[in-house]
Amino acid sequence: MRAAESVKGGKTLSDSLSNNPKEMPGIIVQMVKVGEESGEVGLILKTVARFYVREVETAVENLVSIIEPAMIVFLGGGVAILLASVLIPIYSIASAQ
């Protein structure tokens, strides 16, 4: 919102984005500045968007690859507990006779 107000006030988009370094990475600000100078802001923003989409997809794939083995172990433990809770009473009844 602050960047939009700043652009409405006459500043360039790259200057407006650079005023918020915590919210906007420096690479985006530099890419937008290049886009402004070359007149291809739309193309540059599409390129940045594709880059960040790939980054998110990679991060999600890495997270899934980390969580997957833990889920398998967790589910295996649950099946083992369920199996033990069914079979132990059956064996104890069979051995009591």
Backbone as XML, in Angstrom:
<?xml version="1.0"?>
<chain id="A" units="angstrom">
  <residue number="1" name="MET">
    <atom name="N" x="0.826" y="-1.194" z="0.000"/>
    <atom name="CA" x="0.000" y="0.000" z="0.000"/>
    <atom name="C" x="0.873" y="1.263" z="0.000"/>
  </residue>
  <residue number="2" name="ARG">
    <atom name="N" x="1.961" y="1.200" z="0.797"/>
    <atom name="CA" x="2.847" y="2.368" z="0.837"/>
    <atom name="C" x="3.528" y="2.583" z="-0.507"/>
  </residue>
  <residue number="3" name="ALA">
    <atom name="N" x="3.885" y="1.475" z="-1.169"/>
    <atom name="CA" x="4.522" y="1.593" z="-2.484"/>
    <atom name="C" x="3.542" y="2.167" z="-3.496"/>
  </residue>
  <residue number="4" name="ALA">
    <atom name="N" x="2.293" y="1.745" z="-3.435"/>
    <atom name="CA" x="1.291" y="2.267" z="-4.364"/>
    <atom name="C" x="1.089" y="3.761" z="-4.145"/>
  </residue>
  <residue number="5" name="GLU">
    <atom name="N" x="1.035" y="4.181" z="-2.901"/>
    <atom name="CA" x="0.887" y="5.608" z="-2.606"/>
    <atom name="C" x="2.095" y="6.390" z="-3.103"/>
  </residue>
  <residue number="6" name="SER">
    <atom name="N" x="3.271" y="5.808" z="-2.946"/>
    <atom name="CA" x="4.490" y="6.471" z="-3.394"/>
    <atom name="C" x="4.521" y="6.613" z="-4.918"/>
  </residue>
  <residue number="7" name="VAL">
    <atom name="N" x="4.059" y="5.574" z="-5.622"/>
    <atom name="CA" x="4.006" y="5.650" z="-7.088"/>
    <atom name="C" x="2.994" y="6.695" z="-7.523"/>
  </residue>
  <residue number="8" name="LYS">
    <atom name="N" x="1.865" y="6.749" z="-6.827"/>
    <atom name="CA" x="0.869" y="7.780" z="-7.138"/>
    <atom name="C" x="1.432" y="9.177" z="-6.910"/>
  </residue>
  <residue number="9" name="GLY">
    <atom name="N" x="2.384" y="9.269" z="-5.980"/>
    <atom name="CA" x="3.011" y="10.556" z="-5.684"/>
    <atom name="C" x="4.090" y="10.944" z="-6.686"/>
  </residue>
  <residue number="10" name="GLY">
    <atom name="N" x="4.423" y="10.059" z="-7.624"/>
    <atom name="CA" x="5.372" y="10.430" z="-8.657"/>
    <atom name="C" x="6.697" y="9.700" z="-8.623"/>
  </residue>
  <residue number="11" name="LYS">
    <atom name="N" x="6.952" y="8.856" z="-7.624"/>
    <atom name="CA" x="8.206" y="8.116" z="-7.577"/>
    <atom name="C" x="8.144" y="6.931" z="-8.533"/>
  </residue>
  <residue number="12" name="THR">
    <atom name="N" x="9.304" y="6.422" z="-8.888"/>
    <atom name="CA" x="9.331" y="5.229" z="-9.734"/>
    <atom name="C" x="8.975" y="4.005" z="-8.894"/>
  </residue>
  <residue number="13" name="LEU">
    <atom name="N" x="8.574" y="2.942" z="-9.572"/>
    <atom name="CA" x="8.188" y="1.719" z="-8.873"/>
    <atom name="C" x="9.371" y="1.130" z="-8.123"/>
  </residue>
  <residue number="14" name="SER">
    <atom name="N" x="10.534" y="1.146" z="-8.729"/>
    <atom name="CA" x="11.713" y="0.577" z="-8.064"/>
    <atom name="C" x="12.088" y="1.378" z="-6.809"/>
  </residue>
  <residue number="15" name="ASP">
    <atom name="N" x="11.990" y="2.699" z="-6.874"/>
    <atom name="CA" x="12.262" y="3.509" z="-5.680"/>
    <atom name="C" x="11.234" y="3.238" z="-4.589"/>
  </residue>
  <residue number="16" name="SER">
    <atom name="N" x="9.987" y="3.071" z="-4.995"/>
    <atom name="CA" x="8.931" y="2.805" z="-4.018"/>
    <atom name="C" x="9.133" y="1.459" z="-3.349"/>
  </residue>
  <residue number="17" name="LEU">
    <atom name="N" x="9.548" y="0.459" z="-4.140"/>
    <atom name="CA" x="9.772" y="-0.875" z="-3.570"/>
    <atom name="C" x="11.018" y="-0.916" z="-2.703"/>
  </residue>
  <residue number="18" name="SER">
    <atom name="N" x="12.017" y="-0.120" z="-3.038"/>
    <atom name="CA" x="13.257" y="-0.129" z="-2.255"/>
    <atom name="C" x="13.069" y="0.491" z="-0.876"/>
  </residue>
  <residue number="19" name="ASN">
    <atom name="N" x="11.993" y="1.222" z="-0.656"/>
    <atom name="CA" x="11.721" y="1.795" z="0.669"/>
    <atom name="C" x="11.231" y="0.749" z="1.654"/>
  </residue>
  <residue number="20" name="ASN">
    <atom name="N" x="10.939" y="-0.465" z="1.178"/>
    <atom name="CA" x="10.451" y="-1.547" z="2.038"/>
    <atom name="C" x="11.374" y="-2.763" z="1.910"/>
  </residue>
  <residue number="21" name="PRO">
    <atom name="N" x="12.604" y="-2.681" z="2.411"/>
    <atom name="CA" x="13.556" y="-3.776" z="2.188"/>
    <atom name="C" x="13.173" y="-5.084" z="2.876"/>
  </residue>
  <residue number="22" name="LYS">
    <atom name="N" x="12.409" y="-5.015" z="3.957"/>
    <atom name="CA" x="11.997" y="-6.241" z="4.641"/>
    <atom name="C" x="10.938" y="-6.992" z="3.849"/>
  </residue>
  <residue number="23" name="GLU">
    <atom name="N" x="10.147" y="-6.270" z="3.098"/>
    <atom name="CA" x="9.047" y="-6.887" z="2.362"/>
    <atom name="C" x="9.418" y="-7.224" z="0.927"/>
  </residue>
  <residue number="24" name="MET">
    <atom name="N" x="10.392" y="-6.559" z="0.375"/>
    <atom name="CA" x="10.741" y="-6.728" z="-1.029"/>
    <atom name="C" x="12.231" y="-7.052" z="-1.138"/>
  </residue>
  <residue number="25" name="PRO">
    <atom name="N" x="12.582" y="-8.244" z="-1.622"/>
    <atom name="CA" x="14.004" y="-8.578" z="-1.782"/>
    <atom name="C" x="14.692" y="-7.644" z="-2.773"/>
  </residue>
  <residue number="26" name="GLY">
    <atom name="N" x="15.971" y="-7.428" z="-2.567"/>
    <atom name="CA" x="16.740" y="-6.516" z="-3.401"/>
    <atom name="C" x="16.783" y="-6.931" z="-4.860"/>
  </residue>
  <residue number="27" name="ILE">
    <atom name="N" x="16.748" y="-8.244" z="-5.120"/>
    <atom name="CA" x="16.795" y="-8.712" z="-6.505"/>
    <atom name="C" x="15.568" y="-8.245" z="-7.278"/>
  </residue>
  <residue number="28" name="ILE">
    <atom name="N" x="14.420" y="-8.221" z="-6.617"/>
    <atom name="CA" x="13.196" y="-7.774" z="-7.290"/>
    <atom name="C" x="13.294" y="-6.286" z="-7.597"/>
  </residue>
  <residue number="29" name="VAL">
    <atom name="N" x="13.789" y="-5.525" z="-6.643"/>
    <atom name="CA" x="13.924" y="-4.080" z="-6.850"/>
    <atom name="C" x="14.853" y="-3.808" z="-8.030"/>
  </residue>
  <residue number="30" name="GLN">
    <atom name="N" x="15.974" y="-4.529" z="-8.093"/>
    <atom name="CA" x="16.921" y="-4.330" z="-9.188"/>
    <atom name="C" x="16.316" y="-4.751" z="-10.531"/>
  </residue>
  <residue number="31" name="MET">
    <atom name="N" x="15.571" y="-5.852" z="-10.539"/>
    <atom name="CA" x="14.938" y="-6.323" z="-11.780"/>
    <atom name="C" x="13.899" y="-5.302" z="-12.258"/>
  </residue>
  <residue number="32" name="VAL">
    <atom name="N" x="13.110" y="-4.764" z="-11.325"/>
    <atom name="CA" x="12.105" y="-3.766" z="-11.697"/>
    <atom name="C" x="12.789" y="-2.513" z="-12.239"/>
  </residue>
  <residue number="33" name="LYS">
    <atom name="N" x="13.914" y="-2.153" z="-11.631"/>
    <atom name="CA" x="14.648" y="-0.978" z="-12.115"/>
    <atom name="C" x="15.133" y="-1.199" z="-13.547"/>
  </residue>
  <residue number="34" name="VAL">
    <atom name="N" x="15.646" y="-2.381" z="-13.825"/>
    <atom name="CA" x="16.078" y="-2.701" z="-15.188"/>
    <atom name="C" x="14.883" y="-2.677" z="-16.136"/>
  </residue>
  <residue number="35" name="GLY">
    <atom name="N" x="13.742" y="-3.219" z="-15.666"/>
    <atom name="CA" x="12.534" y="-3.203" z="-16.485"/>
    <atom name="C" x="12.051" y="-1.800" z="-16.789"/>
  </residue>
  <residue number="36" name="GLU">
    <atom name="N" x="12.165" y="-0.914" z="-15.813"/>
    <atom name="CA" x="11.771" y="0.479" z="-16.034"/>
    <atom name="C" x="12.682" y="1.148" z="-17.059"/>
  </residue>
  <residue number="37" name="GLU">
    <atom name="N" x="13.974" y="0.870" z="-16.956"/>
    <atom name="CA" x="14.925" y="1.499" z="-17.870"/>
    <atom name="C" x="14.779" y="0.974" z="-19.299"/>
  </residue>
  <residue number="38" name="SER">
    <atom name="N" x="14.402" y="-0.303" z="-19.417"/>
    <atom name="CA" x="14.279" y="-0.893" z="-20.754"/>
    <atom name="C" x="12.855" y="-0.809" z="-21.301"/>
  </residue>
  <residue number="39" name="GLY">
    <atom name="N" x="11.905" y="-0.426" z="-20.457"/>
    <atom name="CA" x="10.515" y="-0.333" z="-20.890"/>
    <atom name="C" x="9.805" y="-1.671" z="-20.929"/>
  </residue>
  <residue number="40" name="GLU">
    <atom name="N" x="10.344" y="-2.668" z="-20.241"/>
    <atom name="CA" x="9.782" y="-4.021" z="-20.240"/>
    <atom name="C" x="9.436" y="-4.474" z="-18.821"/>
  </residue>
  <residue number="41" name="VAL">
    <atom name="N" x="8.758" y="-3.641" z="-18.061"/>
    <atom name="CA" x="8.440" y="-3.983" z="-16.668"/>
    <atom name="C" x="7.571" y="-5.237" z="-16.607"/>
  </residue>
  <residue number="42" name="GLY">
    <atom name="N" x="6.602" y="-5.337" z="-17.500"/>
    <atom name="CA" x="5.712" y="-6.501" z="-17.497"/>
    <atom name="C" x="6.465" y="-7.794" z="-17.732"/>
  </residue>
  <residue number="43" name="LEU">
    <atom name="N" x="7.358" y="-7.806" z="-18.698"/>
    <atom name="CA" x="8.152" y="-8.995" z="-19.002"/>
    <atom name="C" x="9.058" y="-9.357" z="-17.830"/>
  </residue>
  <residue number="44" name="ILE">
    <atom name="N" x="9.664" y="-8.350" z="-17.239"/>
    <atom name="CA" x="10.550" y="-8.582" z="-16.092"/>
    <atom name="C" x="9.758" y="-9.156" z="-14.927"/>
  </residue>
  <residue number="45" name="LEU">
    <atom name="N" x="8.568" y="-8.628" z="-14.660"/>
    <atom name="CA" x="7.754" y="-9.138" z="-13.551"/>
    <atom name="C" x="7.303" y="-10.571" z="-13.815"/>
  </residue>
  <residue number="46" name="LYS">
    <atom name="N" x="7.021" y="-10.918" z="-15.066"/>
    <atom name="CA" x="6.679" y="-12.303" z="-15.396"/>
    <atom name="C" x="7.870" y="-13.220" z="-15.147"/>
  </residue>
  <residue number="47" name="THR">
    <atom name="N" x="9.060" y="-12.747" z="-15.503"/>
    <atom name="CA" x="10.269" y="-13.531" z="-15.270"/>
    <atom name="C" x="10.496" y="-13.757" z="-13.780"/>
  </residue>
  <residue number="48" name="VAL">
    <atom name="N" x="10.337" y="-12.705" z="-12.995"/>
    <atom name="CA" x="10.495" y="-12.821" z="-11.547"/>
    <atom name="C" x="9.437" y="-13.765" z="-10.974"/>
  </residue>
  <residue number="49" name="ALA">
    <atom name="N" x="8.221" y="-13.674" z="-11.474"/>
    <atom name="CA" x="7.149" y="-14.551" z="-10.992"/>
    <atom name="C" x="7.467" y="-16.012" z="-11.290"/>
  </residue>
  <residue number="50" name="ARG">
    <atom name="N" x="7.963" y="-16.301" z="-12.510"/>
    <atom name="CA" x="8.327" y="-17.678" z="-12.845"/>
    <atom name="C" x="9.452" y="-18.178" z="-11.942"/>
  </residue>
  <residue number="51" name="PHE">
    <atom name="N" x="10.411" y="-17.313" z="-11.668"/>
    <atom name="CA" x="11.516" y="-17.685" z="-10.786"/>
    <atom name="C" x="10.995" y="-18.072" z="-9.406"/>
  </residue>
  <residue number="52" name="TYR">
    <atom name="N" x="10.126" y="-17.243" z="-8.841"/>
    <atom name="CA" x="9.627" y="-17.529" z="-7.499"/>
    <atom name="C" x="8.666" y="-18.714" z="-7.472"/>
  </residue>
  <residue number="53" name="VAL">
    <atom name="N" x="7.949" y="-18.959" z="-8.553"/>
    <atom name="CA" x="7.109" y="-20.159" z="-8.626"/>
    <atom name="C" x="7.991" y="-21.402" z="-8.573"/>
  </residue>
  <residue number="54" name="ARG">
    <atom name="N" x="9.093" y="-21.386" z="-9.317"/>
    <atom name="CA" x="10.026" y="-22.521" z="-9.271"/>
    <atom name="C" x="10.638" y="-22.675" z="-7.887"/>
  </residue>
  <residue number="55" name="GLU">
    <atom name="N" x="10.960" y="-21.567" z="-7.237"/>
    <atom name="CA" x="11.522" y="-21.621" z="-5.891"/>
    <atom name="C" x="10.540" y="-22.269" z="-4.910"/>
  </residue>
  <residue number="56" name="VAL">
    <atom name="N" x="9.272" y="-21.875" z="-5.003"/>
    <atom name="CA" x="8.256" y="-22.433" z="-4.105"/>
    <atom name="C" x="8.063" y="-23.913" z="-4.379"/>
  </residue>
  <residue number="57" name="GLU">
    <atom name="N" x="8.004" y="-24.291" z="-5.657"/>
    <atom name="CA" x="7.840" y="-25.701" z="-5.999"/>
    <atom name="C" x="9.005" y="-26.532" z="-5.479"/>
  </residue>
  <residue number="58" name="THR">
    <atom name="N" x="10.208" y="-26.019" z="-5.604"/>
    <atom name="CA" x="11.383" y="-26.726" z="-5.095"/>
    <atom name="C" x="11.328" y="-26.862" z="-3.581"/>
  </residue>
  <residue number="59" name="ALA">
    <atom name="N" x="10.932" y="-25.798" z="-2.895"/>
    <atom name="CA" x="10.832" y="-25.840" z="-1.433"/>
    <atom name="C" x="9.784" y="-26.846" z="-0.987"/>
  </residue>
  <residue number="60" name="VAL">
    <atom name="N" x="8.658" y="-26.897" z="-1.685"/>
    <atom name="CA" x="7.599" y="-27.846" z="-1.330"/>
    <atom name="C" x="8.062" y="-29.271" z="-1.573"/>
  </residue>
  <residue number="61" name="GLU">
    <atom name="N" x="8.735" y="-29.507" z="-2.697"/>
    <atom name="CA" x="9.256" y="-30.847" z="-2.979"/>
    <atom name="C" x="10.256" y="-31.281" z="-1.912"/>
  </residue>
  <residue number="62" name="ASN">
    <atom name="N" x="11.125" y="-30.369" z="-1.482"/>
    <atom name="CA" x="12.085" y="-30.696" z="-0.430"/>
    <atom name="C" x="11.388" y="-30.999" z="0.884"/>
  </residue>
  <residue number="63" name="LEU">
    <atom name="N" x="10.375" y="-30.224" z="1.208"/>
    <atom name="CA" x="9.627" y="-30.454" z="2.439"/>
    <atom name="C" x="8.931" y="-31.800" z="2.409"/>
  </residue>
  <residue number="64" name="VAL">
    <atom name="N" x="8.330" y="-32.141" z="1.284"/>
    <atom name="CA" x="7.654" y="-33.437" z="1.160"/>
    <atom name="C" x="8.661" y="-34.573" z="1.279"/>
  </residue>
  <residue number="65" name="SER">
    <atom name="N" x="9.825" y="-34.415" z="0.681"/>
    <atom name="CA" x="10.833" y="-35.473" z="0.761"/>
    <atom name="C" x="11.357" y="-35.648" z="2.180"/>
  </residue>
  <residue number="66" name="ILE">
    <atom name="N" x="11.282" y="-34.614" z="2.989"/>
    <atom name="CA" x="11.691" y="-34.728" z="4.392"/>
    <atom name="C" x="10.572" y="-35.346" z="5.230"/>
  </residue>
  <residue number="67" name="ILE">
    <atom name="N" x="9.333" y="-34.956" z="4.969"/>
    <atom name="CA" x="8.207" y="-35.421" z="5.775"/>
    <atom name="C" x="7.821" y="-36.864" z="5.441"/>
  </residue>
  <residue number="68" name="GLU">
    <atom name="N" x="8.008" y="-37.268" z="4.197"/>
    <atom name="CA" x="7.561" y="-38.587" z="3.755"/>
    <atom name="C" x="8.139" y="-39.736" z="4.588"/>
  </residue>
  <residue number="69" name="PRO">
    <atom name="N" x="9.440" y="-39.809" z="4.828"/>
    <atom name="CA" x="9.952" y="-40.909" z="5.661"/>
    <atom name="C" x="9.405" y="-40.874" z="7.092"/>
  </residue>
  <residue number="70" name="ALA">
    <atom name="N" x="9.244" y="-39.697" z="7.640"/>
    <atom name="CA" x="8.695" y="-39.589" z="8.993"/>
    <atom name="C" x="7.263" y="-40.103" z="9.038"/>
  </residue>
  <residue number="71" name="MET">
    <atom name="N" x="6.479" y="-39.802" z="8.018"/>
    <atom name="CA" x="5.092" y="-40.288" z="7.969"/>
    <atom name="C" x="5.053" y="-41.808" z="7.838"/>
  </residue>
  <residue number="72" name="ILE">
    <atom name="N" x="5.958" y="-42.383" z="7.055"/>
    <atom name="CA" x="6.000" y="-43.831" z="6.899"/>
    <atom name="C" x="6.327" y="-44.499" z="8.235"/>
  </residue>
  <residue number="73" name="VAL">
    <atom name="N" x="7.297" y="-43.963" z="8.951"/>
    <atom name="CA" x="7.649" y="-44.517" z="10.265"/>
    <atom name="C" x="6.483" y="-44.372" z="11.230"/>
  </residue>
  <residue number="74" name="PHE">
    <atom name="N" x="5.843" y="-43.212" z="11.241"/>
    <atom name="CA" x="4.704" y="-42.979" z="12.130"/>
    <atom name="C" x="3.557" y="-43.946" z="11.831"/>
  </residue>
  <residue number="75" name="LEU">
    <atom name="N" x="3.214" y="-44.090" z="10.568"/>
    <atom name="CA" x="2.132" y="-45.013" z="10.200"/>
    <atom name="C" x="2.520" y="-46.459" z="10.478"/>
  </residue>
  <residue number="76" name="GLY">
    <atom name="N" x="3.776" y="-46.828" z="10.254"/>
    <atom name="CA" x="4.241" y="-48.182" z="10.584"/>
    <atom name="C" x="4.119" y="-48.464" z="12.071"/>
  </residue>
  <residue number="77" name="GLY">
    <atom name="N" x="4.461" y="-47.478" z="12.904"/>
    <atom name="CA" x="4.301" y="-47.636" z="14.352"/>
    <atom name="C" x="2.843" y="-47.794" z="14.742"/>
  </residue>
  <residue number="78" name="GLY">
    <atom name="N" x="1.965" y="-47.036" z="14.103"/>
    <atom name="CA" x="0.535" y="-47.164" z="14.390"/>
    <atom name="C" x="0.003" y="-48.532" z="14.013"/>
  </residue>
  <residue number="79" name="VAL">
    <atom name="N" x="0.426" y="-49.054" z="12.871"/>
    <atom name="CA" x="0.005" y="-50.395" z="12.446"/>
    <atom name="C" x="0.557" y="-51.444" z="13.401"/>
  </residue>
  <residue number="80" name="ALA">
    <atom name="N" x="1.796" y="-51.279" z="13.835"/>
    <atom name="CA" x="2.381" y="-52.233" z="14.782"/>
    <atom name="C" x="1.618" y="-52.242" z="16.101"/>
  </residue>
  <residue number="81" name="ILE">
    <atom name="N" x="1.245" y="-51.084" z="16.594"/>
    <atom name="CA" x="0.475" y="-51.011" z="17.844"/>
    <atom name="C" x="-0.898" y="-51.651" z="17.666"/>
  </residue>
  <residue number="82" name="LEU">
    <atom name="N" x="-1.547" y="-51.368" z="16.554"/>
    <atom name="CA" x="-2.857" y="-51.962" z="16.274"/>
    <atom name="C" x="-2.752" y="-53.475" z="16.161"/>
  </residue>
  <residue number="83" name="LEU">
    <atom name="N" x="-1.751" y="-53.955" z="15.455"/>
    <atom name="CA" x="-1.555" y="-55.391" z="15.295"/>
    <atom name="C" x="-1.274" y="-56.059" z="16.638"/>
  </residue>
  <residue number="84" name="ALA">
    <atom name="N" x="-0.431" y="-55.424" z="17.459"/>
    <atom name="CA" x="-0.121" y="-55.977" z="18.779"/>
    <atom name="C" x="-1.353" y="-55.980" z="19.669"/>
  </residue>
  <residue number="85" name="SER">
    <atom name="N" x="-2.173" y="-54.949" z="19.602"/>
    <atom name="CA" x="-3.359" y="-54.900" z="20.459"/>
    <atom name="C" x="-4.393" y="-55.940" z="20.059"/>
  </residue>
  <residue number="86" name="VAL">
    <atom name="N" x="-4.358" y="-56.429" z="18.832"/>
    <atom name="CA" x="-5.277" y="-57.490" z="18.407"/>
    <atom name="C" x="-4.684" y="-58.865" z="18.672"/>
  </residue>
  <residue number="87" name="LEU">
    <atom name="N" x="-3.406" y="-59.054" z="18.369"/>
    <atom name="CA" x="-2.812" y="-60.383" z="18.461"/>
    <atom name="C" x="-2.438" y="-60.809" z="19.881"/>
  </residue>
  <residue number="88" name="ILE">
    <atom name="N" x="-2.030" y="-59.898" z="20.737"/>
    <atom name="CA" x="-1.638" y="-60.277" z="22.105"/>
    <atom name="C" x="-2.814" y="-60.890" z="22.866"/>
  </residue>
  <residue number="89" name="PRO">
    <atom name="N" x="-4.019" y="-60.318" z="22.847"/>
    <atom name="CA" x="-5.138" y="-60.995" z="23.531"/>
    <atom name="C" x="-5.462" y="-62.358" z="22.915"/>
  </residue>
  <residue number="90" name="ILE">
    <atom name="N" x="-5.338" y="-62.496" z="21.608"/>
    <atom name="CA" x="-5.627" y="-63.785" z="20.988"/>
    <atom name="C" x="-4.622" y="-64.838" z="21.454"/>
  </residue>
  <residue number="91" name="TYR">
    <atom name="N" x="-3.352" y="-64.492" z="21.497"/>
    <atom name="CA" x="-2.336" y="-65.442" z="21.949"/>
    <atom name="C" x="-2.492" y="-65.772" z="23.429"/>
  </residue>
  <residue number="92" name="SER">
    <atom name="N" x="-2.862" y="-64.783" z="24.233"/>
    <atom name="CA" x="-3.030" y="-65.054" z="25.663"/>
    <atom name="C" x="-4.245" y="-65.948" z="25.912"/>
  </residue>
  <residue number="93" name="ILE">
    <atom name="N" x="-5.311" y="-65.818" z="25.139"/>
    <atom name="CA" x="-6.477" y="-66.692" z="25.268"/>
    <atom name="C" x="-6.117" y="-68.106" z="24.815"/>
  </residue>
  <residue number="94" name="ALA">
    <atom name="N" x="-5.376" y="-68.212" z="23.723"/>
    <atom name="CA" x="-4.999" y="-69.525" z="23.185"/>
    <atom name="C" x="-4.039" y="-70.241" z="24.109"/>
  </residue>
  <residue number="95" name="SER">
    <atom name="N" x="-3.155" y="-69.538" z="24.761"/>
    <atom name="CA" x="-2.202" y="-70.197" z="25.646"/>
    <atom name="C" x="-2.821" y="-70.535" z="26.998"/>
  </residue>
  <residue number="96" name="ALA">
    <atom name="N" x="-3.929" y="-69.906" z="27.373"/>
    <atom name="CA" x="-4.584" y="-70.182" z="28.662"/>
    <atom name="C" x="-5.373" y="-71.484" z="28.606"/>
  </residue>
  <residue number="97" name="GLN">
    <atom name="N" x="-5.702" y="-71.978" z="27.438"/>
    <atom name="CA" x="-6.510" y="-73.213" z="27.358"/>
    <atom name="C" x="-5.695" y="-74.440" z="27.314"/>
  </residue>
</chain>
